[in-house]
Amino acid sequence: MQAEQNTAFRVWGMFAGERFDREFPSVAAWRAWRRINETRYDIEVYGMKSVN
């Protein structure tokens, strides 16, 4: 079963050597953010989940 389009999406891990815990409005927003940033910074994802 796929996540709904309007479900918020939480991702946590390491970004450029710093811990991050961030909520994105959708999985598509997360993918766009990661695509932009992964070319310049190291991104390690420790976990992700859909939140309501």
Phi and psi in degrees as GROMACS dihedral restraints (atoms count N, CA, C in turn):
[ dihedral_restraints ]
;  ai    aj    ak    al  type     phi  dphi    fc
    3     4     5     6     1   -87.8    20    10
    4     5     6     7     1   151.4    20    10
    6     7     8     9     1   -70.6    20    10
    7     8     9    10     1   148.9    20    10
    9    10    11    12     1   -66.7    20    10
   10    11    12    13     1   151.9    20    10
   12    13    14    15     1   -60.9    20    10
   13    14    15    16     1   -35.3    20    10
   15    16    17    18     1   -96.1    20    10
   16    17    18    19     1    11.8    20    10
   18    19    20    21     1   -82.2    20    10
   19    20    21    22     1   132.2    20    10
   21    22    23    24     1   -66.8    20    10
   22    23    24    25     1   157.0    20    10
   24    25    26    27     1  -135.1    20    10
   25    26    27    28     1   120.2    20    10
   27    28    29    30     1  -100.6    20    10
   28    29    30    31     1   134.5    20    10
   30    31    32    33     1  -132.5    20    10
   31    32    33    34     1   137.5    20    10
   33    34    35    36     1  -137.1    20    10
   34    35    36    37     1   153.0    20    10
   36    37    38    39     1   164.3    20    10
   37    38    39    40     1  -143.7    20    10
   39    40    41    42     1  -118.9    20    10
   40    41    42    43     1   136.5    20    10
   42    43    44    45     1  -133.4    20    10
   43    44    45    46     1   113.6    20    10
   45    46    47    48     1    54.4    20    10
   46    47    48    49     1    40.1    20    10
   48    49    50    51     1    82.1    20    10
   49    50    51    52     1     0.1    20    10
   51    52    53    54     1  -114.7    20    10
   52    53    54    55     1   144.8    20    10
   54    55    56    57     1   -69.0    20    10
   55    56    57    58     1   143.4    20    10
   57    58    59    60     1  -137.9    20    10
   58    59    60    61     1   150.3    20    10
   60    61    62    63     1  -146.1    20    10
   61    62    63    64     1   105.8    20    10
   63    64    65    66     1  -135.3    20    10
   64    65    66    67     1   147.0    20    10
   66    67    68    69     1  -108.9    20    10
   67    68    69    70     1   130.3    20    10
   69    70    71    72     1  -111.5    20    10
   70    71    72    73     1   150.9    20    10
   72    73    74    75     1   -66.8    20    10
   73    74    75    76     1   -20.7    20    10
   75    76    77    78     1  -161.7    20    10
   76    77    78    79     1   168.3    20    10
   78    79    80    81     1   -64.4    20    10
   79    80    81    82     1   -38.1    20    10
   81    82    83    84     1   -61.2    20    10
   82    83    84    85     1   -38.7    20    10
   84    85    86    87     1   -65.2    20    10
   85    86    87    88     1   -41.2    20    10
   87    88    89    90     1   -60.9    20    10
   88    89    90    91     1   -47.1    20    10
   90    91    92    93     1   -61.4    20    10
   91    92    93    94     1   -41.5    20    10
   93    94    95    96     1   -64.3    20    10
   94    95    96    97     1   -45.0    20    10
   96    97    98    99     1   -60.9    20    10
   97    98    99   100     1   -45.0    20    10
   99   100   101   102     1   -65.0    20    10
  100   101   102   103     1   -43.5    20    10
  102   103   104   105     1   -58.8    20    10
  103   104   105   106     1   -41.5    20    10
  105   106   107   108     1   -66.7    20    10
  106   107   108   109     1   -43.5    20    10
  108   109   110   111     1   -89.0    20    10
  109   110   111   112     1   -25.9    20    10
  111   112   113   114     1   -70.5    20    10
  112   113   114   115     1   -15.8    20    10
  114   115   116   117     1   -76.1    20    10
  115   116   117   118     1   -22.7    20    10
  117   118   119   120     1  -109.6    20    10
  118   119   120   121     1   -23.8    20    10
  120   121   122   123     1  -131.0    20    10
  121   122   123   124     1   155.1    20    10
  123   124   125   126     1   -80.4    20    10
  124   125   126   127     1   128.7    20    10
  126   127   128   129     1  -124.6    20    10
  127   128   129   130     1   122.6    20    10
  129   130   131   132     1  -117.6    20    10
  130   131   132   133     1   122.1    20    10
  132   133   134   135     1   -97.1    20    10
  133   134   135   136     1   123.9    20    10
  135   136   137   138     1   -95.3    20    10
  136   137   138   139     1   -27.0    20    10
  138   139   140   141     1  -169.4    20    10
  139   140   141   142     1   161.5    20    10
  141   142   143   144     1  -156.6    20    10
  142   143   144   145     1   149.0    20    10
  144   145   146   147     1  -160.1    20    10
  145   146   147   148     1   157.1    20    10
  147   148   149   150     1   -80.2    20    10
  148   149   150   151     1   139.0    20    10
  150   151   152   153     1  -126.5    20    10
  151   152   153   154     1   150.4    20    10
